[in-house]
Amino acid sequence: MIPVEKRIALLIDADNAPASKVDVVLTEVARHGVANVRRAYGNWKSPHLQQWEATLHPYAIRPIQQFAYSTGKNAADMAMVIDAMDLLSAGSIDAFALVSSDADFTPLVMRILADGLKVYGFGQRQTPEPFVNACSLFTYVEGLGQPPTSPDTMPAGGVDPRKLRGDTRLVLLMRNAVEAASGDDGWANLASIGSQIGNQASMDPRNYGYPKLGNLIEATGLFEVKRENQKILVRDKRNVARNASV
């Protein structure tokens, strides 16, 4: 039986997202399902959105016009939230892809998650952490569309291993995932580690400058990594030290 692809609603906050990244965002969304709803919100009378106008027709994105009714208030954000709630209540969507760097969408993400749907977030590096952490998976658009790198070398622009080890949240997330996925010998399958991380928090290795989870884990220097046939296995180096002292 052929699996049914997820129906994804791609909703773009055009005021807070770069038009130049729409192609790679769509490529990324296609990894998770089909973006059968594609909408971009903003005041299309504004010259600020001229770059976005050139991308609408080639990528079949429907522009949603929303005038700014008062100074300092973003009516486009409100329209996007209302549409998201309508789509959620209709039950015709399996997941959402939200493109914005605005933390105001954090409550919307949490509401969607409460109904059991995944939310894939895309935004620039200045995106506030509450929005990033709320999403099922959040990807910085600056890391998309980069040329592939060798798995045996640290990619240009990758976060320095010392900084990775100093990121308490990242290290704890990895160690907990490895422990949860490991067998009696302490070794864990990389695929199972990825699933564990996905169930706990949003963590895309490309946000740290590494193309794959295995590259990121290896770069920290905190884990042993070995390859067996088609599998990649990971073990916390602390376990090796403990076993050696017994």
C-alpha positions in Angstrom: 0.0 0.0 0.0 1.4 3.4 -1.0 1.6 5.7 2.0 -0.4 8.9 1.8 1.7 12.0 1.9 1.0 14.6 4.6 -1.0 17.6 3.5 0.8 20.7 4.7 -0.4 24.3 4.9 2.5 26.7 4.1 1.7 30.0 5.7 4.2 32.8 5.1 4.5 36.1 7.1 5.9 38.0 4.1 6.8 41.0 6.3 9.2 38.8 8.4 10.6 36.4 5.9 13.1 36.6 3.0 11.7 36.1 -0.5 15.1 34.9 -1.7 14.7 31.6 0.3 11.3 30.6 -0.8 12.6 27.9 -3.2 14.7 26.1 -0.6 11.9 26.4 2.0 9.6 24.7 -0.4 12.2 22.0 -1.1 12.5 21.4 2.7 8.7 21.3 3.1 8.5 18.7 0.4 10.6 16.4 2.6 7.7 16.2 5.0 4.7 16.2 2.6 2.8 18.2 0.0 2.2 21.9 0.5 -1.3 21.9 -1.0 -2.1 25.2 0.7 0.4 28.0 0.0 -0.4 31.5 1.3 1.7 34.7 1.9 0.3 37.5 4.1 1.1 41.1 3.9 0.1 44.5 2.6 0.9 44.0 -1.1 0.5 47.7 -1.7 3.7 48.2 0.2 7.0 48.6 -1.7 8.6 46.5 1.0 7.1 43.4 -0.5 8.1 43.9 -4.1 10.6 41.0 -4.0 7.9 38.7 -2.7 5.6 39.6 -5.6 8.1 38.2 -8.1 8.0 34.8 -6.3 4.2 34.3 -6.0 3.2 33.0 -9.4 6.3 30.8 -10.1 5.7 28.9 -6.8 1.9 29.0 -6.8 1.7 31.0 -3.6 -1.6 32.8 -3.0 -1.1 36.4 -1.8 -3.5 37.4 1.0 -3.9 41.1 1.1 -4.2 42.7 4.5 -4.2 46.5 4.9 -2.6 48.0 8.0 -5.6 49.4 9.7 -3.6 51.3 12.4 0.0 52.3 12.9 2.1 49.8 14.9 -0.4 46.9 14.5 0.3 44.0 12.2 -3.0 43.0 10.7 -1.3 40.5 8.4 -0.2 38.4 11.5 -3.8 38.4 12.7 -5.1 37.3 9.3 -2.5 34.5 9.2 -3.5 33.2 12.7 -7.2 33.3 11.8 -6.6 31.3 8.6 -4.5 28.8 10.5 -7.2 28.2 13.0 -9.8 27.8 10.2 -7.6 25.2 8.5 -7.0 23.4 11.8 -10.7 23.2 12.7 -11.6 22.0 9.1 -9.4 19.0 9.6 -8.1 19.1 6.0 -4.5 19.6 7.0 -2.0 17.2 8.5 0.8 19.7 9.4 1.7 23.3 9.2 4.8 25.1 7.8 5.1 28.6 9.2 7.6 31.0 7.7 8.3 33.9 10.0 10.9 35.4 12.4 8.2 36.7 14.7 7.8 35.3 18.2 4.1 36.4 18.2 3.3 33.1 16.5 4.4 31.0 19.5 0.9 30.7 20.9 -0.4 29.6 17.5 2.3 26.9 17.3 1.4 25.6 20.8 -2.3 25.5 19.9 -1.6 23.5 16.7 0.6 21.1 18.6 -2.2 20.6 21.2 -4.3 19.1 18.4 -1.5 16.6 17.5 -0.3 18.2 14.3 3.4 19.0 13.7 4.6 22.5 13.0 7.7 23.1 10.8 9.1 26.6 11.4 11.4 28.6 9.1 12.9 31.9 10.0 16.1 34.0 10.2 18.7 33.6 12.9 17.3 36.6 14.9 14.1 34.6 15.5 13.4 34.6 19.2 13.9 31.3 21.0 10.3 30.9 22.3 9.1 30.5 18.7 12.1 28.3 17.7 11.7 26.0 20.6 7.9 25.7 20.3 8.1 24.2 16.8 8.3 20.5 16.1 11.3 21.4 14.0 12.7 24.9 13.3 15.2 25.6 10.6 17.1 28.8 10.1 16.8 29.8 6.4 20.4 30.9 6.2 21.5 27.3 6.5 19.3 26.1 3.7 20.6 25.7 0.1 24.3 25.5 1.2 26.6 23.3 -0.8 27.1 19.8 0.7 30.2 19.1 2.7 32.3 16.0 3.4 31.0 14.0 6.4 34.6 13.7 7.6 35.4 17.4 7.9 33.9 20.2 9.8 31.9 22.4 7.3 32.9 26.0 6.8 30.8 28.1 9.1 30.1 25.1 11.5 30.0 26.1 15.2 33.3 25.4 16.9 33.3 22.2 18.9 34.1 24.0 22.1 31.0 26.2 21.7 28.9 23.1 21.1 30.2 21.5 24.3 29.4 24.7 26.1 25.8 24.6 24.9 24.2 23.0 28.0 20.7 22.5 26.3 22.2 20.9 23.2 24.5 18.5 25.1 21.7 17.5 27.5 19.4 16.9 24.6 21.9 14.7 22.9 22.9 12.7 25.9 19.3 12.1 27.0 18.5 10.9 23.5 21.5 8.6 23.3 20.7 7.1 26.7 17.1 6.5 25.8 17.9 4.8 22.5 20.9 2.8 23.7 21.1 -0.9 24.4 22.8 -2.8 27.2 26.2 -2.2 25.6 25.6 1.6 25.5 25.5 1.9 21.7 22.5 3.6 20.1 21.4 3.7 16.5 21.6 7.2 15.0 18.2 6.9 13.5 16.7 6.1 16.9 18.6 9.0 18.4 17.1 11.3 15.8 13.6 10.1 16.7 14.2 10.6 20.4 15.4 14.2 19.8 12.4 14.9 17.5 10.1 13.8 20.3 11.7 16.1 22.8 12.5 19.4 21.1 13.2 21.2 17.9 16.8 20.6 16.8 18.1 20.9 13.2 21.8 20.2 12.8 22.0 22.7 10.0 21.2 25.5 12.5 24.7 24.7 13.9 26.4 24.6 10.5 26.4 20.8 10.1 24.5 18.9 7.3 23.5 15.8 9.3 22.8 14.9 12.9 25.8 12.4 12.9 28.2 15.2 11.9 26.9 17.4 14.7 27.1 14.6 17.3 30.6 13.7 16.2 31.8 17.3 16.2 31.1 17.7 19.9 33.8 15.2 20.8 31.5 13.9 23.6 30.5 10.7 21.8 32.0 7.6 20.2 30.7 7.1 16.6 31.2 3.9 14.6 29.8 2.7 11.3 28.5 -0.9 10.9 27.3 -1.7 7.4 24.6 0.9 6.7 24.1 1.9 10.4 25.8 4.6 12.4 26.1 3.8 16.1 26.7 6.3 18.9 27.9 5.9 22.5 28.4 8.5 25.2 32.1 8.6 26.1 31.3 8.9 29.8 30.0 5.3 29.6 33.3 4.1 28.3 35.1 5.8 31.2 32.7 4.3 33.7 33.1 0.8 32.3 36.9 1.1 32.3 36.9 2.0 36.0 34.7 -0.9 37.0 
